[in-house]
Structure formats: structure tokens, C-alpha cells
Amino acid sequence: MFAKEAADTMLASWGGRPDPSITFAQRGTSTGFANPGGVTTPEMEQLYTDSVTTLDPAKRREVLRAGSREMAESVLEMVVLFPKVPYVTADHVRGFTPYITSKPEFRDVAVTE
């Protein structure tokens, strides 16, 4: 998929990113690493550029919303499912909250005596 860039789509897991523009770049632009087929729209390319050049927080929020909408409506990204993974913890484990993506995260976890 990535080496030959011979397919238009792929099925892959994807977790959150610290900034939505990273997802736009990697999955929604013609040169994105996780978009080897290069499928995109001119609008998505522009919204990605706007997302990394708009500094005003309120204006950037609108750009990011528009980019998310463009990815969904143009079916540049399709969530197939979020698996439900069972997690078991002991009574002295505190702060564990499973993420919606089922990707294990332990940022706020603590063990008490």
C-alpha cells in the first residue's frame, strides 16, 4: 500500500492527533502519507492550507470544522467501527478511562495502596 502506492484506499486503525490539521495533512491531502492513492478535493487541499496558516483561534475553529465536514461529505475518511475492548482493573487503580478508539491510554492512571 505505502511502498507501491497502488491502491486508492486502505483499512487502518487511527488514533487521535494533537491537532486536527495533522489528520487533514496525512489522510486528506493528495500527498498525505496515509493517503497513497492521493484522493482528495481542491476544497480539502485549501482547507488544510488554511488550517495551518490561520492564527486567530475563532477563525481557525471554523476552518477545522469546515475541513472535518469536507472529509466526511466527500468520504475522504470513513469510520467503519470503534471496537469495544474489555479492560479489567483492580480496585486500587484510579483514573483509567478507555478511549473511544479502544487504543490503550494511561495518561491519568494512578495506583493507590
N, CA, C and O atoms as a GROMACS GRO file, in nm:
protein
  452
    1MET      N    1   0.082  -0.120   0.000
    1MET     CA    2   0.000   0.000   0.000
    1MET      C    3   0.086   0.126   0.000
    1MET      O    4   0.072   0.211  -0.088
    2PHE      N    5   0.175   0.138   0.098
    2PHE     CA    6   0.254   0.260   0.107
    2PHE      C    7   0.373   0.260   0.011
    2PHE      O    8   0.404   0.363  -0.049
    3ALA      N    9   0.439   0.146  -0.004
    3ALA     CA   10   0.558   0.140  -0.089
    3ALA      C   11   0.524   0.158  -0.236
    3ALA      O   12   0.587   0.238  -0.305
    4LYS      N   13   0.426   0.084  -0.285
    4LYS     CA   14   0.391   0.088  -0.427
    4LYS      C   15   0.287   0.195  -0.460
    4LYS      O   16   0.270   0.231  -0.576
    5GLU      N   17   0.218   0.244  -0.359
    5GLU     CA   18   0.111   0.341  -0.379
    5GLU      C   19   0.016   0.295  -0.489
    5GLU      O   20  -0.019   0.371  -0.579
    6ALA      N   21  -0.024   0.167  -0.481
    6ALA     CA   22  -0.102   0.106  -0.587
    6ALA      C   23  -0.250   0.090  -0.554
    6ALA      O   24  -0.324   0.030  -0.632
    7ALA      N   25  -0.295   0.143  -0.444
    7ALA     CA   26  -0.436   0.128  -0.406
    7ALA      C   27  -0.495   0.264  -0.372
    7ALA      O   28  -0.425   0.355  -0.327
    8ASP      N   29  -0.624   0.275  -0.396
    8ASP     CA   30  -0.692   0.402  -0.368
    8ASP      C   31  -0.736   0.417  -0.223
    8ASP      O   32  -0.762   0.528  -0.177
    9THR      N   33  -0.742   0.306  -0.151
    9THR     CA   34  -0.793   0.312  -0.015
    9THR      C   35  -0.728   0.204   0.071
    9THR      O   36  -0.663   0.114   0.019
   10MET      N   37  -0.746   0.215   0.200
   10MET     CA   38  -0.694   0.114   0.291
   10MET      C   39  -0.780   0.110   0.416
   10MET      O   40  -0.854   0.205   0.446
   11LEU      N   41  -0.771   0.000   0.487
   11LEU     CA   42  -0.837  -0.014   0.615
   11LEU      C   43  -0.729  -0.011   0.721
   11LEU      O   44  -0.639  -0.095   0.721
   12ALA      N   45  -0.736   0.085   0.811
   12ALA     CA   46  -0.630   0.101   0.910
   12ALA      C   47  -0.686   0.159   1.038
   12ALA      O   48  -0.790   0.225   1.038
   13SER      N   49  -0.616   0.134   1.145
   13SER     CA   50  -0.655   0.198   1.270
   13SER      C   51  -0.596   0.338   1.274
   13SER      O   52  -0.494   0.366   1.211
   14TRP      N   53  -0.662   0.424   1.347
   14TRP     CA   54  -0.616   0.563   1.355
   14TRP      C   55  -0.659   0.620   1.488
   14TRP      O   56  -0.776   0.612   1.525
   15GLY      N   57  -0.567   0.674   1.559
   15GLY     CA   58  -0.600   0.736   1.687
   15GLY      C   59  -0.604   0.887   1.673
   15GLY      O   60  -0.588   0.940   1.564
   16GLY      N   61  -0.624   0.953   1.781
   16GLY     CA   62  -0.629   1.097   1.780
   16GLY      C   63  -0.492   1.160   1.756
   16GLY      O   64  -0.389   1.095   1.775
   17ARG      N   65  -0.492   1.282   1.715
   17ARG     CA   66  -0.371   1.360   1.695
   17ARG      C   67  -0.384   1.489   1.776
   17ARG      O   68  -0.496   1.532   1.804
   18PRO      N   69  -0.272   1.550   1.815
   18PRO     CA   70  -0.280   1.671   1.897
   18PRO      C   71  -0.342   1.790   1.824
   18PRO      O   72  -0.388   1.885   1.888
   19ASP      N   73  -0.344   1.785   1.691
   19ASP     CA   74  -0.404   1.894   1.615
   19ASP      C   75  -0.476   1.834   1.494
   19ASP      O   76  -0.418   1.750   1.425
   20PRO      N   77  -0.599   1.873   1.467
   20PRO     CA   78  -0.673   1.817   1.353
   20PRO      C   79  -0.604   1.838   1.219
   20PRO      O   80  -0.623   1.758   1.127
   21SER      N   81  -0.524   1.942   1.206
   21SER     CA   82  -0.456   1.965   1.078
   21SER      C   83  -0.360   1.852   1.044
   21SER      O   84  -0.330   1.830   0.926
   22ILE      N   85  -0.312   1.779   1.144
   22ILE     CA   86  -0.224   1.664   1.118
   22ILE      C   87  -0.304   1.555   1.047
   22ILE      O   88  -0.255   1.494   0.952
   23THR      N   89  -0.426   1.530   1.093
   23THR     CA   90  -0.510   1.431   1.026
   23THR      C   91  -0.543   1.479   0.886
   23THR      O   92  -0.540   1.399   0.792
   24PHE      N   93  -0.576   1.606   0.869
   24PHE     CA   94  -0.602   1.659   0.735
   24PHE      C   95  -0.482   1.633   0.644
   24PHE      O   96  -0.499   1.585   0.532
   25ALA      N   97  -0.362   1.665   0.693
   25ALA     CA   98  -0.241   1.650   0.612
   25ALA      C   99  -0.214   1.505   0.575
   25ALA      O  100  -0.186   1.474   0.459
   26GLN      N  101  -0.223   1.416   0.673
   26GLN     CA  102  -0.185   1.278   0.650
   26GLN      C  103  -0.291   1.197   0.576
   26GLN      O  104  -0.256   1.103   0.504
   27ARG      N  105  -0.418   1.230   0.593
   27ARG     CA  106  -0.524   1.147   0.535
   27ARG      C  107  -0.609   1.219   0.431
   27ARG      O  108  -0.678   1.153   0.352
   28GLY      N  109  -0.607   1.351   0.428
   28GLY     CA  110  -0.698   1.423   0.341
   28GLY      C  111  -0.636   1.500   0.227
   28GLY      O  112  -0.708   1.554   0.143
   29THR      N  113  -0.503   1.507   0.222
   29THR     CA  114  -0.438   1.579   0.113
   29THR      C  115  -0.380   1.481   0.011
   29THR      O  116  -0.360   1.364   0.041
   30SER      N  117  -0.355   1.531  -0.108
   30SER     CA  118  -0.308   1.444  -0.216
   30SER      C  119  -0.170   1.385  -0.190
   30SER      O  120  -0.134   1.282  -0.247
   31THR      N  121  -0.093   1.448  -0.103
   31THR     CA  122   0.042   1.399  -0.074
   31THR      C  123   0.053   1.337   0.064
   31THR      O  124   0.164   1.308   0.110
   32GLY      N  125  -0.058   1.317   0.131
   32GLY     CA  126  -0.057   1.263   0.267
   32GLY      C  127  -0.004   1.121   0.273
   32GLY      O  128  -0.035   1.039   0.187
   33PHE      N  129   0.076   1.093   0.375
   33PHE     CA  130   0.136   0.960   0.391
   33PHE      C  131   0.030   0.851   0.400
   33PHE      O  132   0.048   0.743   0.343
   34ALA      N  133  -0.079   0.876   0.470
   34ALA     CA  134  -0.184   0.776   0.487
   34ALA      C  135  -0.290   0.787   0.377
   34ALA      O  136  -0.401   0.737   0.393
   35ASN      N  137  -0.256   0.852   0.267
   35ASN     CA  138  -0.344   0.864   0.152
   35ASN      C  139  -0.263   0.835   0.025
   35ASN      O  140  -0.251   0.922  -0.061
   36PRO      N  141  -0.208   0.713   0.013
   36PRO     CA  142  -0.122   0.684  -0.101
   36PRO      C  143  -0.193   0.691  -0.235
   36PRO      O  144  -0.127   0.707  -0.338
   37GLY      N  145  -0.325   0.679  -0.237
   37GLY     CA  146  -0.399   0.694  -0.362
   37GLY      C  147  -0.413   0.838  -0.404
   37GLY      O  148  -0.449   0.866  -0.519
   38GLY      N  149  -0.385   0.932  -0.312
   38GLY     CA  150  -0.391   1.074  -0.344
   38GLY      C  151  -0.530   1.130  -0.362
   38GLY      O  152  -0.546   1.238  -0.419
   39VAL      N  153  -0.633   1.058  -0.317
   39VAL     CA  154  -0.771   1.102  -0.334
   39VAL      C  155  -0.800   1.221  -0.242
   39VAL      O  156  -0.779   1.212  -0.121
   40THR      N  157  -0.846   1.329  -0.299
   40THR     CA  158  -0.879   1.450  -0.222
   40THR      C  159  -0.972   1.537  -0.305
   40THR      O  160  -1.019   1.496  -0.411
   41THR      N  161  -0.997   1.656  -0.258
   41THR     CA  162  -1.073   1.756  -0.333
   41THR      C  163  -0.995   1.887  -0.328
   41THR      O  164  -0.916   1.908  -0.235
   42PRO      N  165  -1.015   1.975  -0.425
   42PRO     CA  166  -0.949   2.106  -0.418
   42PRO      C  167  -0.986   2.180  -0.289
   42PRO      O  168  -0.902   2.249  -0.230
   43GLU      N  169  -1.111   2.166  -0.245
   43GLU     CA  170  -1.156   2.231  -0.122
   43GLU      C  171  -1.077   2.180  -0.002
   43GLU      O  172  -1.038   2.258   0.085
   44MET      N  173  -1.053   2.048   0.004
   44MET     CA  174  -0.979   1.991   0.117
   44MET      C  175  -0.835   2.040   0.117
   44MET      O  176  -0.781   2.073   0.223
   45GLU      N  177  -0.774   2.047   0.002
   45GLU     CA  178  -0.637   2.099  -0.007
   45GLU      C  179  -0.631   2.242   0.047
   45GLU      O  180  -0.541   2.277   0.123
   46GLN      N  181  -0.729   2.325   0.008
   46GLN     CA  182  -0.731   2.464   0.054
   46GLN      C  183  -0.758   2.472   0.203
   46GLN      O  184  -0.696   2.552   0.274
   47LEU      N  185  -0.851   2.390   0.252
   47LEU     CA  186  -0.883   2.392   0.395
   47LEU      C  187  -0.764   2.346   0.479
   47LEU      O  188  -0.742   2.397   0.588
   48TYR      N  189  -0.687   2.250   0.428
   48TYR     CA  190  -0.566   2.210   0.500
   48TYR      C  191  -0.470   2.328   0.509
   48TYR      O  192  -0.419   2.359   0.617
   49THR      N  193  -0.445   2.394   0.396
   49THR     CA  194  -0.355   2.510   0.396
   49THR      C  195  -0.406   2.617   0.492
   49THR      O  196  -0.328   2.674   0.569
   50ASP      N  197  -0.535   2.643   0.488
   50ASP     CA  198  -0.593   2.742   0.579
   50ASP      C  199  -0.578   2.700   0.725
   50ASP      O  200  -0.558   2.784   0.812
   51SER      N  201  -0.587   2.569   0.751
   51SER     CA  202  -0.579   2.521   0.890
   51SER      C  203  -0.441   2.543   0.952
   51SER      O  204  -0.428   2.555   1.074
   52VAL      N  205  -0.339   2.548   0.868
   52VAL     CA  206  -0.203   2.569   0.923
   52VAL      C  207  -0.154   2.712   0.907
   52VAL      O  208  -0.044   2.745   0.952
   53THR      N  209  -0.235   2.797   0.845
   53THR     CA  210  -0.193   2.937   0.829
   53THR      C  211  -0.285   3.036   0.901
   53THR      O  212  -0.252   3.154   0.914
   54THR      N  213  -0.400   2.990   0.948
   54THR     CA  214  -0.494   3.076   1.019
   54THR      C  215  -0.457   3.079   1.166
   54THR      O  216  -0.456   2.974   1.232
   55LEU      N  217  -0.425   3.194   1.219
   55LEU     CA  218  -0.379   3.206   1.357
   55LEU      C  219  -0.488   3.245   1.456
   55LEU      O  220  -0.481   3.208   1.573
   56ASP      N  221  -0.589   3.318   1.412
   56ASP     CA  222  -0.697   3.357   1.501
   56ASP      C  223  -0.774   3.232   1.544
   56ASP      O  224  -0.826   3.160   1.459
   57PRO      N  225  -0.782   3.204   1.676
   57PRO     CA  226  -0.846   3.080   1.723
   57PRO      C  227  -0.991   3.062   1.676
   57PRO      O  228  -1.029   2.950   1.640
   58ALA      N  229  -1.070   3.166   1.677
   58ALA     CA  230  -1.211   3.154   1.635
   58ALA      C  231  -1.221   3.123   1.486
   58ALA      O  232  -1.300   3.038   1.445
   59LYS      N  233  -1.140   3.191   1.405
   59LYS     CA  234  -1.142   3.166   1.261
   59LYS      C  235  -1.087   3.027   1.230
   59LYS      O  236  -1.138   2.957   1.142
   60ARG      N  237  -0.983   2.987   1.304
   60ARG     CA  238  -0.925   2.854   1.282
   60ARG      C  239  -1.024   2.744   1.319
   60ARG      O  240  -1.031   2.641   1.251
   61ARG      N  241  -1.099   2.764   1.425
   61ARG     CA  242  -1.201   2.666   1.464
   61ARG      C  243  -1.299   2.645   1.349
   61ARG      O  244  -1.338   2.531   1.321
   62GLU      N  245  -1.340   2.752   1.283
   62GLU     CA  246  -1.433   2.740   1.170
   62GLU      C  247  -1.368   2.667   1.053
   62GLU      O  248  -1.433   2.587   0.985
   63VAL      N  249  -1.240   2.695   1.028
   63VAL     CA  250  -1.167   2.625   0.922
   63VAL      C  251  -1.160   2.475   0.953
   63VAL      O  252  -1.182   2.392   0.864
   64LEU      N  253  -1.129   2.441   1.078
   64LEU     CA  254  -1.119   2.300   1.116
   64LEU      C  255  -1.255   2.230   1.105
   64LEU      O  256  -1.262   2.115   1.063
   65ARG      N  257  -1.360   2.298   1.142
   65ARG     CA  258  -1.495   2.241   1.126
   65ARG      C  259  -1.526   2.219   0.979
   65ARG      O  260  -1.581   2.115   0.941
   66ALA      N  261  -1.491   2.316   0.896
   66ALA     CA  262  -1.516   2.302   0.752
   66ALA      C  263  -1.433   2.187   0.695
   66ALA      O  264  -1.482   2.113   0.609
   67GLY      N  265  -1.310   2.172   0.741
   67GLY     CA  266  -1.226   2.061   0.695
   67GLY      C  267  -1.281   1.926   0.736
   67GLY      O  268  -1.281   1.832   0.657
   68SER      N  269  -1.329   1.916   0.858
   68SER     CA  270  -1.390   1.792   0.904
   68SER      C  271  -1.515   1.759   0.823
   68SER      O  272  -1.539   1.645   0.785
   69ARG      N  273  -1.594   1.862   0.796
   69ARG     CA  274  -1.715   1.844   0.716
   69ARG      C  275  -1.679   1.799   0.574
   69ARG      O  276  -1.743   1.709   0.518
   70GLU      N  277  -1.577   1.861   0.515
   70GLU     CA  278  -1.534   1.824   0.380
   70GLU      C  279  -1.486   1.680   0.374
   70GLU      O  280  -1.518   1.607   0.281
   71MET      N  281  -1.408   1.638   0.475
   71MET     CA  282  -1.362   1.499   0.477
   71MET      C  283  -1.480   1.402   0.486
   71MET      O  284  -1.480   1.299   0.419
   72ALA      N  285  -1.579   1.435   0.566
   72ALA     CA  286  -1.695   1.346   0.583
   72ALA      C  287  -1.784   1.346   0.459
   72ALA      O  288  -1.822   1.240   0.410
   73GLU      N  289  -1.818   1.464   0.409
   73GLU     CA  290  -1.912   1.473   0.297
   73GLU      C  291  -1.850   1.424   0.166
   73GLU      O  292  -1.922   1.376   0.079
   74SER      N  293  -1.719   1.436   0.152
   74SER     CA  294  -1.651   1.387   0.032
   74SER      C  295  -1.604   1.243   0.049
   74SER      O  296  -1.543   1.185  -0.041
   75VAL      N  297  -1.633   1.186   0.164
   75VAL     CA  298  -1.596   1.049   0.201
   75VAL      C  299  -1.445   1.028   0.180
   75VAL      O  300  -1.402   0.927   0.125
   76LEU      N  301  -1.367   1.126   0.226
   76LEU     CA  302  -1.222   1.110   0.224
   76LEU      C  303  -1.176   1.023   0.340
   76LEU      O  304  -1.066   0.968   0.338
   77GLU      N  305  -1.260   1.010   0.438
   77GLU     CA  306  -1.232   0.929   0.557
   77GLU      C  307  -1.364   0.865   0.599
   77GLU      O  308  -1.465   0.934   0.611
   78MET      N  309  -1.362   0.736   0.623
   78MET     CA  310  -1.485   0.668   0.665
   78MET      C  311  -1.455   0.582   0.787
   78MET      O  312  -1.376   0.488   0.779
   79VAL      N  313  -1.518   0.614   0.897
   79VAL     CA  314  -1.502   0.533   1.018
   79VAL      C  315  -1.592   0.411   1.001
   79VAL      O  316  -1.713   0.423   0.987
   80VAL      N  317  -1.530   0.293   1.004
   80VAL     CA  318  -1.606   0.169   0.989
   80VAL      C  319  -1.660   0.125   1.123
   80VAL      O  320  -1.777   0.088   1.134
   81LEU      N  321  -1.576   0.128   1.225
   81LEU     CA  322  -1.622   0.088   1.358
   81LEU      C  323  -1.521   0.130   1.463
   81LEU      O  324  -1.403   0.151   1.434
   82PHE      N  325  -1.569   0.140   1.583
   82PHE     CA  326  -1.485   0.153   1.701
   82PHE      C  327  -1.507   0.026   1.780
   82PHE      O  328  -1.614   0.008   1.838
   83PRO      N  329  -1.409  -0.064   1.785
   83PRO     CA  330  -1.430  -0.189   1.859
   83PRO      C  331  -1.444  -0.163   2.008
   83PRO      O  332  -1.387  -0.068   2.062
   84LYS      N  333  -1.519  -0.247   2.073
   84LYS     CA  334  -1.532  -0.238   2.218
   84LYS      C  335  -1.438  -0.341   2.279
   84LYS      O  336  -1.458  -0.462   2.264
   85VAL      N  337  -1.338  -0.293   2.346
   85VAL     CA  338  -1.237  -0.378   2.407
   85VAL      C  339  -1.260  -0.380   2.557
   85VAL      O  340  -1.269  -0.274   2.620
   86PRO      N  341  -1.271  -0.498   2.616
   86PRO     CA  342  -1.289  -0.501   2.762
   86PRO      C  343  -1.157  -0.473   2.834
   86PRO      O  344  -1.052  -0.523   2.794
   87TYR      N  345  -1.164  -0.393   2.937
   87TYR     CA  346  -1.048  -0.365   3.022
   87TYR      C  347  -1.084  -0.405   3.165
   87TYR      O  348  -1.195  -0.378   3.211
   88VAL      N  349  -0.992  -0.466   3.233
   88VAL     CA  350  -1.013  -0.506   3.371
   88VAL      C  351  -0.906  -0.439   3.455
   88VAL      O  352  -0.787  -0.447   3.423
   89THR      N  353  -0.946  -0.374   3.563
   89THR     CA  354  -0.851  -0.312   3.654
   89THR      C  355  -0.884  -0.353   3.797
   89THR      O  356  -0.996  -0.392   3.827
   90ALA      N  357  -0.786  -0.343   3.883
   90ALA     CA  358  -0.805  -0.372   4.025
   90ALA      C  359  -0.864  -0.250   4.094
   90ALA      O  360  -0.863  -0.139   4.040
   91ASP      N  361  -0.915  -0.270   4.214
   91ASP     CA  362  -0.978  -0.162   4.290
   91ASP      C  363  -0.883  -0.046   4.320
   91ASP      O  364  -0.927   0.067   4.336
   92HIS      N  365  -0.752  -0.073   4.327
   92HIS     CA  366  -0.657   0.032   4.362
   92HIS      C  367  -0.603   0.107   4.238
   92HIS      O  368  -0.512   0.189   4.251
   93VAL      N  369  -0.657   0.079   4.121
   93VAL     CA  370  -0.621   0.154   4.000
   93VAL      C  371  -0.722   0.267   3.985
   93VAL      O  372  -0.843   0.244   3.984
   94ARG      N  373  -0.672   0.389   3.972
   94ARG     CA  374  -0.759   0.507   3.963
   94ARG      C  375  -0.732   0.583   3.833
   94ARG      O  376  -0.620   0.588   3.784
   95GLY      N  377  -0.837   0.642   3.779
   95GLY     CA  378  -0.822   0.732   3.665
   95GLY      C  379  -0.818   0.667   3.529
   95GLY      O  380  -0.794   0.736   3.430
   96PHE      N  381  -0.841   0.537   3.520
   96PHE     CA  382  -0.838   0.473   3.388
   96PHE      C  383  -0.973   0.491   3.319
   96PHE      O  384  -1.076   0.446   3.370
   97THR      N  385  -0.972   0.556   3.205
   97THR     CA  386  -1.091   0.574   3.124
   97THR      C  387  -1.059   0.528   2.982
   97THR      O  388  -0.974   0.588   2.918
   98PRO      N  389  -1.125   0.424   2.932
   98PRO     CA  390  -1.097   0.378   2.795
   98PRO      C  391  -1.130   0.487   2.692
   98PRO      O  392  -1.232   0.555   2.704
   99TYR      N  393  -1.044   0.504   2.593
   99TYR     CA  394  -1.069   0.599   2.486
   99TYR      C  395  -1.168   0.538   2.388
   99TYR      O  396  -1.177   0.416   2.377
  100ILE      N  397  -1.241   0.622   2.316
  100ILE     CA  398  -1.341   0.574   2.222
  100ILE      C  399  -1.278   0.488   2.112
  100ILE      O  400  -1.345   0.399   2.059
  101THR      N  401  -1.153   0.512   2.078
  101THR     CA  402  -1.087   0.435   1.972
  101THR      C  403  -1.038   0.300   2.019
  101THR      O  404  -0.987   0.221   1.939
  102SER      N  405  -1.052   0.271   2.146
  102SER     CA  406  -1.004   0.147   2.208
  102SER      C  407  -0.852   0.137   2.211
  102SER      O  408  -0.797   0.031   2.242
  103LYS      N  409  -0.786   0.244   2.180
  103LYS     CA  410  -0.641   0.248   2.189
  103LYS      C  411  -0.606   0.270   2.336
  103LYS      O  412  -0.651   0.368   2.395
  104PRO      N  413  -0.528   0.182   2.396
  104PRO     CA  414  -0.500   0.199   2.540
  104PRO      C  415  -0.420   0.326   2.568
  104PRO      O  416  -0.314   0.348   2.508
  105GLU      N  417  -0.469   0.405   2.658
  105GLU     CA  418  -0.402   0.528   2.701
  105GLU      C  419  -0.400   0.528   2.853
  105GLU      O  420  -0.500   0.494   2.917
  106PHE      N  421  -0.288   0.565   2.910
  106PHE     CA  422  -0.273   0.560   3.055
  106PHE      C  423  -0.227   0.693   3.113
  106PHE      O  424  -0.157   0.695   3.215
  107ARG      N  425  -0.264   0.803   3.052
  107ARG     CA  426  -0.217   0.935   3.092
  107ARG      C  427  -0.257   0.974   3.234
  107ARG      O  428  -0.178   1.036   3.304
  108ASP      N  429  -0.376   0.940   3.276
  108ASP     CA  430  -0.425   0.984   3.406
  108ASP      C  431  -0.437   0.869   3.506
  108ASP      O  432  -0.507   0.881   3.607
  109VAL      N  433  -0.371   0.759   3.479
  109VAL     CA  434  -0.383   0.641   3.564
  109VAL      C  435  -0.288   0.650   3.682
  109VAL      O  436  -0.173   0.691   3.668
  110ALA      N  437  -0.338   0.610   3.798
  110ALA     CA  438  -0.256   0.605   3.920
  110ALA      C  439  -0.289   0.476   3.994
  110ALA      O  440  -0.399   0.422   3.982
  111VAL      N  441  -0.193   0.428   4.071
  111VAL     CA  442  -0.213   0.310   4.154
  111VAL      C  443  -0.202   0.354   4.299
  111VAL      O  444  -0.103   0.415   4.339
  112THR      N  445  -0.304   0.323   4.376
  112THR     CA  446  -0.304   0.358   4.518
  112THR      C  447  -0.278   0.234   4.601
  112THR      O  448  -0.287   0.122   4.552
  113GLU      N  449  -0.247   0.254   4.726
  113GLU     CA  450  -0.222   0.139   4.814
  113GLU      C  451  -0.349   0.091   4.877
  113GLU      O  452  -0.347  -0.005   4.953
   0.00000   0.00000   0.00000
